Amino acid sequence: MPRYRKLHVKTLESLDMNDMPDDFTRLMWVLLPLALCREGRGVHHAAWLKSKLFPLRFDVTEEMVEASIPEAQWRSVKEEEAIAEQLRDLGYLD
């Protein structure tokens, strides 16, 4: 079954989008749903994001990608491990 992602017209008027520092950051955030799974999960690794979002662009560096994703947007590895441990305790993960 085909999957698709929608862009909302409100994105153009979004204060959050317009507060972003540059056009590259805005483009990256608009393209981000294409790289993530349908639950919105991805890998916090600049090389992974670059390979998914900009596979043919040699002028895009990993540093540019890392600078566009604030650290606060990602859970730390320790937080992820704590969540996984809680899910194991509840029997959701083996």
VEXGUSE-292294 format. One record per residue: x, y, z of N, C-alpha, C in turn; residue in three letters. Coordinates in steps of 0.2 Angstrom, whole numbers, plus 5000, padded with zeros to 4 digits. Each point is the difference from the previous one (the first is absolute). Layout:
// residues N
XYZXYZXYZALA ...
This chain:
// residues 94
500449945000499650065000500450065000MET 499950054996500450064999500050045007PRO 500550035001500050055006500250074997ARG 499750055003500150074998500050045007TYR 500450064999500050055005499750064998ARG 499650045004499750064998500450065003LYS 499950054996500350075002499450045001LEU 499950035006499550045001500150084998HIS 499550034997500050074998500250045005VAL 499849995007500250045005500850005001LYS 500349964997500850005001500350074998THR 499750024995500250074997499950055005LEU 499550005004499950055005500249995007GLU 500349945001500249985007500550045003SER 499950035006500550045003500749965001LEU 499949935002500649965001500450004994ASP 499749984994500450004994500350064998MET 499750065001500250064999500650035005ASN 500049975005500550025005500749964999ASP 500049954996500649964998500550054997MET 500649985002500650054998500150014992PRO 499949954996500150004993499649964996ASP 500150004993499649964996500149935000ASP 500749985001500249935000499649975006PHE 500050035006499749975006499249994998THR 499750054997499349994999499949944995ARG 500450004995500049944995500149945003LEU 500449995005500249945003499449985004MET 499750055004499449985004499449984996TRP 499950034994499549984996500149934997VAL 500649984998500249944997500049945006LEU 500150025006500149955005499549955000LEU 499350014999499649945001500149954994PRO 500350024995500249954995500549955002LEU 500450025004500649965003499849955006ALA 499550035003499749965007499549954998LEU 500049955004499549955000499350035001CYS 499549964999499350035000499850025007ARG 500449975005499950025007500450065002GLU 500450034995500450065002500749985003GLY 500249944999500649985003500650014995ARG 500650015003500650014995500649995005GLY 500650014997500649995003500350075001VAL 500350015006500350065001500749994998HIS 500150014994500749994997500050044994HIS 500550054999500050054995500149974993ALA 500449955000500249964994499349964997ALA 499749975005499349974998499550054997TRP 499950055004499650054997500250034993LEU 500650025000500350024993499949954995LYS 500149945001499949954995499349994998SER 499550015005499349994998499750064997LYS 500250065002499750064998500450034994LEU 500650004999500450034995500549954997PHE 499849954997500549954998500450024994PRO 499850044996500350024994500450075001LEU 499950035006500350075001500749995003ARG 500550034996500750005003500150065004PHE 499650054999500250065004499750005007ASP 499549955001499750005007500549965004VAL 500250025006500549975004499649975007THR 500349955003499749985006500050055005GLU 500550055000499950055005499450054999GLU 499850014994499450044998499449965003MET 500049944999499449965002500050005008VAL 500549995003500050005007499850065003GLU 500250064997499950065002499250024999ALA 499749974996499350014998499549965005SER 500349955004499649965004500250025007ILE 499750045004500250015007500049945004PRO 500549995005500149955004499349985004GLU 499750065002499449995004499449964997ALA 500150004993499549964996500049925001GLN 500649985002500249935000500049985007TRP 499849945001500149975007500749975000ARG 500350005006500749985001500049925000SER 500649974999500049935000499849975007VAL 500250035005499849985007499250005000LYS 499750064998499350005000499749944996GLU 500249994994499849954996500049935004GLU 500649995003500149945003499649995006GLU 499850055004499650005006499349984997ALA 499850034995499349994997499949934998ILE 500649974996500049934998500049955006ALA 500350025006500049965006499350005003GLU 499750065000499350005003499549954995GLN 500150014994499649964995500149925001LEU 500749985001500149935002499749985006ARG 500050045005499749995007499349984999ASP 499650044995499349994999499949954995LEU 500549974997499949944996499950024993GLY 500150064998499950024993500649984996TYR 500650005002500649994997500349935002LEU 500349964996500349945002500850015001ASP 
